[in-house]
Amino acid sequence: DADVTQTPRNRITKTGKRIMLECSQTKGHDRMYWYRQDPGLGLRLIYYSFDVKDINKGEISDGYSVSRQAQAKFSLSLESAIPNQTALYFCATSAETTGAQETQYFGPGTRLLVL
Amino acid sequence: GDSVTQMEGPVTLSEEAFLTINCTYTATGYPSLFWYVQYPGEGLQLLLKATKADDKGSNKGFEATYRKETTSFHLEKGSVQVSDSAVYFCALSGRDNTGKLIFGQGTTLQVKP
């Protein structure tokens, strides 16, 4: 079984709808991250969390919210979806570290299309 | 702020050709540097990393050396295979202890038989 899972894998929605993307991990990591990938732009950080009570905004958090329901679960919500949120969304996890060298482990991604 | 710049793709090579994908970075202090690979339809996975100047990361025949003087972390492989076709991302993680990754734009590699 995969260590980091994302649901759904694909989603089509309409402008103005609220949707939730879910991420679960079995690696026992404290740190979880949400990124979006756009062609030609690489991945950009939306939100990250160090534990259930520690959630932080990333580079592009406007229009998004998150919930860390448990150590293993980190959900991303689009409160009112708009077409420029069409992208590939990745969840990632890493162990806590005192340095900057920890590997991040990525889920398979959720492809979102907002019409 | 910190940033990563990769050479633009796509890169198309014949099997057994030599590969170089250039990556340069701008960062405060001494970040950790990574190469991640994304195979078609999959998430990213770590290919190699280096955490201090002059370190060489290596894996699956790929290598990259952390060059502080040129702020670079170029990816190389001596002989590519069709199975190496993927998107390659250079990334850095700063010394702020957040673990956040800053990615380059990605380089698509296509290897033809």
Interface residues (C-beta under 8 A of the other chain):
Chain A: V4 R31 Y33 Y35 G40 L41 G42 L43 R44 L45 Y48 N56 G58 F90 A92 S94 T97 T98 G99 A100 Q101 E102 T103 Q104 Y105 F106 G107 P108 G109
Chain B: V4 P31 S32 F34 Y36 G41 E42 G43 L44 Q45 L46 K49 T51 F89 S93 G94 R95 D96 N97 T98 G99 K100 L101 I102 F103 G104 Q105 G106
